[in-house]
Amino acid sequence: AVVSTQSTGEPPPKKPLVEKEMNSNMERAFKKNPDKLGGFTSYHDKEAWKVQAFHLRKMDAYTRHKELIRNYIKFYGGKVEDFARDTSCDKNDYSILQANHKFLWDSTKPKSWEEEIAKRYYDKLFKEYCIADLSRYESKKIALRWRVEKEVKTGKGQFICGNKACSEGDLLCSWEVNFAYVESGEKKNALVKIRLCPDCSIKLNMVKKVSKVKKKKKPSKKKKKRKARKSSGESHDDAASSTAATSSSDIATVAEESDNVWAGPAPETLVKTNEEEMDEFLDDLFL
């Protein structure tokens, strides 16, 4: 049997285009309007970048960084060591203190924040006694620094030998050292005190002659008593001499008065009348 088809006047449906034909059409469209590519050379490059960007967004920051570095080395060559960061300009607190530290600070204010950190560290040091490094005493070189809080609590430098490598605590001597040093290209001197054991004192005196700190002698009790007795005796003598002088002066004044009485005429005595005497009596009675 033959099936008849009636023509409706509509065109037959088109066949689906193959993927290659679609890509070629897209490339033609992009060639006509290159601004749509967004800087890419072809449509394929743009689509490949979309896929890569989709995968990169799924990664965390560190994994994404490693993937980009790996791709860069893969296409442009090189080594991973070439991407190492330059640490020559890095600074920490210790390097800042080492560059700006001063053995003695003036009253001038710090000019930068690095100097301010060094000044704050200097203010926390204890500057009564020094700690010495005598490891190079044979070459006549010594190093001195101030004590920190931990050393003050343990007695290092005062009750224990001030040499960094010595822990002797008996027969310590105090020395005054004229410490000459070079700081920021300038020669400076500082008179400091240090306490050392006998062996370390010999090493210090081999480097330079130093003077021993002498304690001021307190006067003994016997001398104080003698001085007190002398002062009391002198005060008694002064008091006796002063009393004798006053008595002699009183006698002299009495003698002068007696001489003056006989020197002139006798003083006249006033005689009161009866009425004056009565008035005085009544005045005393009515008071």
VMD Tcl script that draws the C-alpha trace (Angstrom):
set ca {
  {0.00 0.00 0.00}
  {1.25 3.39 -0.86}
  {1.06 6.09 1.81}
  {0.38 9.46 0.35}
  {1.77 12.56 1.93}
  {0.24 15.88 1.56}
  {2.53 18.86 1.21}
  {1.78 21.59 3.70}
  {4.07 24.15 2.07}
  {6.58 24.20 5.06}
  {10.33 23.50 4.47}
  {11.63 20.17 5.77}
  {13.45 20.30 9.20}
  {17.16 21.06 9.05}
  {19.73 18.45 10.10}
  {21.73 19.23 13.33}
  {25.11 20.81 12.61}
  {28.21 18.90 13.46}
  {30.40 20.24 16.36}
  {33.20 21.21 13.98}
  {30.82 23.22 11.86}
  {29.59 25.01 15.01}
  {33.14 25.89 16.04}
  {33.95 27.12 12.57}
  {30.86 29.30 12.63}
  {31.84 30.71 16.05}
  {35.32 31.47 14.80}
  {33.89 33.29 11.79}
  {31.66 35.31 14.09}
  {34.60 36.20 16.36}
  {36.71 37.18 13.37}
  {34.04 39.60 12.31}
  {33.87 41.03 15.91}
  {37.32 40.47 17.54}
  {36.30 42.44 20.64}
  {34.18 39.48 21.73}
  {37.34 37.35 22.17}
  {38.51 39.48 25.12}
  {42.18 39.42 24.16}
  {42.28 35.77 23.11}
  {43.60 34.81 19.67}
  {40.89 32.27 18.94}
  {37.67 30.85 20.23}
  {39.42 27.65 21.30}
  {41.82 29.58 23.56}
  {38.94 31.34 25.23}
  {37.10 28.10 25.91}
  {40.25 26.43 27.21}
  {40.81 29.34 29.61}
  {37.25 28.99 30.89}
  {37.87 25.34 31.71}
  {41.17 26.12 33.42}
  {39.63 28.98 35.41}
  {36.86 26.65 36.54}
  {39.43 24.20 37.94}
  {41.54 26.95 39.54}
  {38.54 28.33 41.43}
  {38.07 24.96 43.12}
  {41.64 25.04 44.54}
  {42.79 26.77 47.69}
  {45.30 29.62 47.49}
  {48.45 27.57 48.12}
  {47.53 24.78 45.67}
  {46.59 27.38 43.06}
  {49.95 29.11 43.52}
  {51.86 25.84 43.04}
  {49.83 24.99 39.94}
  {50.56 28.36 38.36}
  {54.29 28.06 39.15}
  {54.36 24.54 37.67}
  {52.67 25.73 34.49}
  {55.05 28.68 34.20}
  {58.12 26.42 34.52}
  {56.56 23.94 32.07}
  {56.01 26.49 29.31}
  {58.76 29.06 29.96}
  {61.48 26.97 31.64}
  {63.47 27.66 34.80}
  {63.75 26.22 38.32}
  {61.71 26.45 41.47}
  {64.73 27.98 43.26}
  {64.45 30.99 40.96}
  {61.19 31.91 42.68}
  {62.68 31.91 46.21}
  {62.15 35.20 48.04}
  {65.18 37.39 48.75}
  {65.67 37.41 52.56}
  {68.74 39.68 52.64}
  {66.62 42.73 53.53}
  {64.55 41.01 56.21}
  {64.82 42.40 59.76}
  {63.76 41.02 63.11}
  {63.92 42.52 66.61}
  {67.41 41.15 67.26}
  {68.86 42.58 64.05}
  {67.29 45.99 64.81}
  {68.80 46.01 68.32}
  {72.17 44.89 66.99}
  {72.23 47.72 64.44}
  {71.04 50.51 66.78}
  {72.32 49.50 70.22}
  {74.53 51.92 72.17}
  {76.61 51.22 75.26}
  {75.67 54.63 76.71}
  {72.71 56.74 75.58}
  {72.55 60.52 75.82}
  {69.52 62.53 76.87}
  {68.64 63.17 73.22}
  {65.41 61.67 71.92}
  {65.55 58.80 69.37}
  {65.15 59.91 65.76}
  {63.57 56.72 64.35}
  {61.45 53.83 65.55}
  {64.49 51.50 65.37}
  {66.41 53.77 67.76}
  {63.36 53.98 70.00}
  {63.28 50.18 70.33}
  {67.00 50.14 71.18}
  {66.49 52.94 73.75}
  {63.66 51.04 75.45}
  {65.85 47.94 75.68}
  {68.69 50.06 77.14}
  {66.38 51.48 79.83}
  {65.58 47.95 81.05}
  {69.27 47.11 81.65}
  {70.97 47.34 85.07}
  {74.03 49.58 84.90}
  {75.70 49.15 88.31}
  {78.13 46.37 87.31}
  {79.22 44.96 83.93}
  {79.54 41.46 82.49}
  {82.87 40.83 80.74}
  {84.00 38.49 77.97}
  {87.70 37.71 78.60}
  {88.08 34.98 75.98}
  {90.49 37.20 73.96}
  {92.51 38.62 76.83}
  {95.74 37.27 75.29}
  {95.24 39.59 72.30}
  {94.43 42.42 74.74}
  {90.78 42.63 73.81}
  {87.79 42.50 76.15}
  {84.06 42.96 75.69}
  {81.71 44.50 78.26}
  {77.95 44.73 78.48}
  {75.36 45.65 81.10}
  {73.45 43.10 83.13}
  {69.90 41.92 82.43}
  {67.18 41.22 84.99}
  {67.82 37.48 85.12}
  {71.51 38.01 85.94}
  {70.63 40.50 88.67}
  {68.29 37.97 90.31}
  {70.92 35.22 90.23}
  {73.67 37.58 91.46}
  {75.81 37.27 88.34}
  {78.27 40.14 88.15}
  {77.93 41.14 91.81}
  {78.01 38.04 94.03}
  {79.31 35.77 91.24}
  {82.33 36.54 89.06}
  {81.52 39.01 86.30}
  {83.35 36.96 83.65}
  {80.81 35.38 81.31}
  {82.57 31.99 81.41}
  {83.28 31.93 85.19}
  {80.99 31.02 88.10}
  {83.35 31.63 91.03}
  {81.76 33.35 94.02}
  {84.61 33.71 96.56}
  {87.25 36.44 97.03}
  {85.68 38.79 94.51}
  {87.29 42.19 93.88}
  {85.72 45.34 92.44}
  {87.63 47.07 89.62}
  {87.16 50.37 87.81}
  {87.79 50.00 84.08}
  {88.21 52.85 81.61}
  {86.44 51.02 78.80}
  {87.51 52.34 75.37}
  {85.32 51.21 72.46}
  {84.34 52.17 68.92}
  {80.66 52.82 68.22}
  {79.33 53.78 64.77}
  {82.86 54.74 63.70}
  {83.44 57.00 66.73}
  {85.85 56.33 69.61}
  {84.30 56.58 73.06}
  {85.30 55.99 76.68}
  {83.27 54.95 79.71}
  {84.33 54.39 83.33}
  {82.56 51.24 84.55}
  {82.78 48.85 87.50}
  {83.22 45.08 87.37}
  {83.63 42.38 90.03}
  {85.99 39.48 89.26}
  {87.59 36.53 91.00}
  {91.41 36.48 91.47}
  {92.08 34.44 88.30}
  {89.89 36.65 86.12}
  {91.39 39.75 87.75}
  {94.82 38.63 86.53}
  {93.43 38.28 82.99}
  {91.90 41.74 83.17}
  {95.13 43.33 84.38}
  {97.02 41.66 81.54}
  {94.86 43.61 79.09}
  {95.20 47.00 80.80}
  {96.01 48.45 84.18}
  {92.89 49.05 86.21}
  {92.32 50.63 89.60}
  {90.81 48.78 92.49}
  {87.68 50.23 94.05}
  {88.37 51.21 97.66}
  {85.60 51.26 100.20}
  {85.21 54.31 102.38}
  {86.20 53.43 105.96}
  {83.56 54.11 108.55}
  {84.78 55.70 111.82}
  {84.97 53.20 114.68}
  {82.85 53.48 117.81}
  {85.88 54.22 120.00}
  {86.83 57.19 117.84}
  {83.25 58.41 117.94}
  {83.25 58.19 121.76}
  {86.56 60.05 121.98}
  {85.27 62.77 119.69}
  {82.08 63.02 121.73}
  {84.07 63.30 124.97}
  {86.31 65.98 123.48}
  {83.36 67.93 122.18}
  {81.55 67.65 125.56}
  {84.72 68.80 127.41}
  {85.12 71.72 125.08}
  {81.46 72.66 125.55}
  {81.86 72.53 129.36}
  {84.97 74.74 129.14}
  {83.12 77.17 126.90}
  {80.18 77.26 129.31}
  {82.48 77.85 132.31}
  {84.36 80.59 130.53}
  {81.09 82.21 129.47}
  {79.71 82.13 133.04}
  {82.95 83.57 134.40}
  {82.86 86.33 131.82}
  {79.23 87.21 132.70}
  {79.97 87.26 136.46}
  {82.98 89.52 135.96}
  {80.93 91.84 133.77}
  {78.17 92.01 136.43}
  {80.73 92.90 139.13}
  {82.16 95.60 136.89}
  {78.70 97.17 136.34}
  {77.94 97.16 140.10}
  {81.31 98.87 140.80}
  {80.60 101.50 138.17}
  {77.16 102.22 139.66}
  {78.66 102.58 143.16}
  {81.29 104.97 141.82}
  {78.62 107.02 140.08}
  {76.61 107.41 143.32}
  {79.47 109.18 145.10}
  {80.55 111.12 142.06}
  {77.61 113.67 142.00}
  {75.34 115.48 144.50}
  {72.85 113.53 146.60}
  {69.41 113.06 144.96}
  {66.50 115.13 146.37}
  {63.73 113.24 148.23}
  {60.14 114.46 147.71}
  {58.02 114.86 150.86}
  {54.25 114.14 150.46}
  {51.61 116.19 152.31}
  {48.86 114.71 154.49}
  {46.23 115.33 151.85}
  {48.24 113.43 149.18}
  {48.76 110.53 151.50}
  {45.02 110.43 152.33}
  {44.06 110.49 148.65}
  {46.41 107.57 147.92}
  {44.92 105.63 150.88}
  {41.34 106.17 149.67}
  {42.26 105.25 146.10}
  {43.70 101.97 147.33}
  {40.63 101.35 149.48}
  {38.07 101.84 146.70}
  {39.86 99.73 144.10}
}
mol new
graphics top color blue
foreach p $ca { graphics top sphere $p radius 0.5 }
foreach p [lrange $ca 0 end-1] q [lrange $ca 1 end] { graphics top cylinder $p $q radius 0.2 }
display resetview
